[in-house]
Amino acid sequence: MSRDEMSALQGKRLHKIVEYVYHNVPFYRHKLQEMDIRPDDIQTIEDIRKLPFTTKKDLRDNYPFGLQAAPQSEIIRVHASSGTTGNPTIVGYTRKDIGVWSECMARCLTAYGITRDDTFSVAYGYGLFTGGLGAHYGVEHLGASVIPAGTGNTEKHLKLIRDLGITGIACTPSYALYLAETMETMGIKKEDLKLRAGAFGAEPWTESMRKEIEDRLGLKGYNLYGLSEIMGPCVSYECQEQDGSHICEDHFYPEVINPVTLESLPNGQTGELVFTTLTKEGMPLLRYRTRDLCSLMPGQCGCGRTSIRMSRIEGRSDDMLIIRGINVFPSQVESVVLSMPEFAPRYMLVVDRVNNLDTLQVQVELRQEYFTATFDTPAAINELEKRLASKLKSVLSISAKVQLKAPGTIERSQGKSAHIIDKRKL
Amino acid sequence: MTIHQLSVFLENTTGTLVQVLRQLKKANVQLVAITIADTAEYGILRIVCAEPLRACEVLKEAGIAVAISDVFALELDNKPGCASDVIDLFSQAGISIAYVYTFLYGGKGILVFRTDNTELARKTIAENNLPFIAEDALAQWK
């Protein structure tokens, strides 16, 4: 599809969705009336800038079904996202929504090179979290065989990956590393497995983490992006080029804004990612602020797809820590930790305030195989800590205290990684 | 001329030491000497035991950060000034000592140390005919 055809389709769908929410969601009707906007004022995709934003807070304030547009009789599934503060976010899907979701997810899988001949394991959590069922329906829609492994029971899962010749897997990147670790303790080699493609998402990850996962599992790792408020996993996906994630923009229209001024930013500039659902019936959202920071990449991809791409998530506008006035993203710490083989790919940031001064402590785990006779004195360990601290300082621009932990003592996550403990009482 | 010592990374929190010792107990490893070099946040536990290689495997399997260090163990006469005389020999040879500890075994004082110049230390021990404990002597302690 050409860019012009895509824009025309998006404009037509935007007009329709605005009309739909105007008549079915009092929250949006009031907002639009306050701004003196009528559905007929929205005709082309450029008109989207006239529309109000929607935030996570709006979803919480209208808990549980306040933003739902379809009548309950049309809702065939409900998911709930993890509410770290206050109410969880409830998302209802109509039968058509589930169909669109499955189709978009199947697009992702196709880009990863998965076909109906593959056996694909879904190791996201099944349940209220959208990861498990979302990926599951996509695999079925495509026609590949789905293994609904879920999380946990990792040894049995690895046995199945080997014995069933499973070729593809979807899970969080941290779980992929956990699989690699378990594999090594079980004595399974990557050559024993037929894994070829991994769909990794639900938490931010870095290029060095990709390299490590690919090396240890012997597969190609692709980004899979999504969020339950918009749909679930399927919103964007990497192709064989692994150069930015293609957005299913015929269903989810992306914008990038300055999170402070709320102004739209040109393509290529990093800001907060915003999505408008163009076809959703259950809970359509206008200009939903994802809090994810990235940039949009226009232009045709090496794979031939013309759809707009998004860069890697560089951080979260709310995960971002401000320490002594400096913006710190956990992903920065991660890239440093992963660049030093002495440490396991896990870390914890502990932020505190002592005598009115912010302190940052970075906890890292020694890797067992790198603890050798050269480290038999505290001085040698100190030296290692200092090396990490100086790398962190050059990347973060603030100094961090490094604390070395014994192997296996930093908690592994099977869902979204929690990397931050902020003890500051502000 | 050297013996194998286990060096274990321990966090300075309750229970980490006993966690290591429990593994060795379970594997029926006879300890001869233990000592800890500590800082505020972590410590290096050093262990001399019978069957150090087997003990090392046991700890590795339990996921513990452990390494084998080659250290010298010299027998001392139980007389005042004896440790001083021995260390002095190394000092005069220009050998620096990374760490040192002692224990009593069979009524004899044993001086354990590691240096960064193992070759020169071997030479010094041989030239001065110092009584050293060899690796195979450890097995008798089983």
Chai-1 contact restraints between the chains, C-beta under 6 A:
chainA,res_idxA,chainB,res_idxB,connection_type,confidence,min_distance_angstrom,max_distance_angstrom,comment,restraint_id
A,L366,B,F9,contact,1.0,0.0,6.0,A-B,restraint_1
A,L366,B,A65,contact,1.0,0.0,6.0,A-B,restraint_2
A,Q368,B,A65,contact,1.0,0.0,6.0,A-B,restraint_3
A,F371,B,F9,contact,1.0,0.0,6.0,A-B,restraint_4
A,F371,B,A65,contact,1.0,0.0,6.0,A-B,restraint_5
A,F371,B,A67,contact,1.0,0.0,6.0,A-B,restraint_6
A,T372,B,A67,contact,1.0,0.0,6.0,A-B,restraint_7
A,A373,B,A67,contact,1.0,0.0,6.0,A-B,restraint_8
A,A373,B,S69,contact,1.0,0.0,6.0,A-B,restraint_9
A,D376,B,S7,contact,1.0,0.0,6.0,A-B,restraint_10
A,D376,B,I44,contact,1.0,0.0,6.0,A-B,restraint_11
A,D376,B,S69,contact,1.0,0.0,6.0,A-B,restraint_12
A,T377,B,A98,contact,1.0,0.0,6.0,A-B,restraint_13
A,P378,B,A37,contact,1.0,0.0,6.0,A-B,restraint_14
A,P378,B,T39,contact,1.0,0.0,6.0,A-B,restraint_15
A,Q403,B,E41,contact,1.0,0.0,6.0,A-B,restraint_16
A,A406,B,F9,contact,1.0,0.0,6.0,A-B,restraint_17
A,A406,B,E11,contact,1.0,0.0,6.0,A-B,restraint_18
A,A406,B,A65,contact,1.0,0.0,6.0,A-B,restraint_19
A,P407,B,G63,contact,1.0,0.0,6.0,A-B,restraint_20
A,P407,B,A65,contact,1.0,0.0,6.0,A-B,restraint_21
A,G408,B,G63,contact,1.0,0.0,6.0,A-B,restraint_22
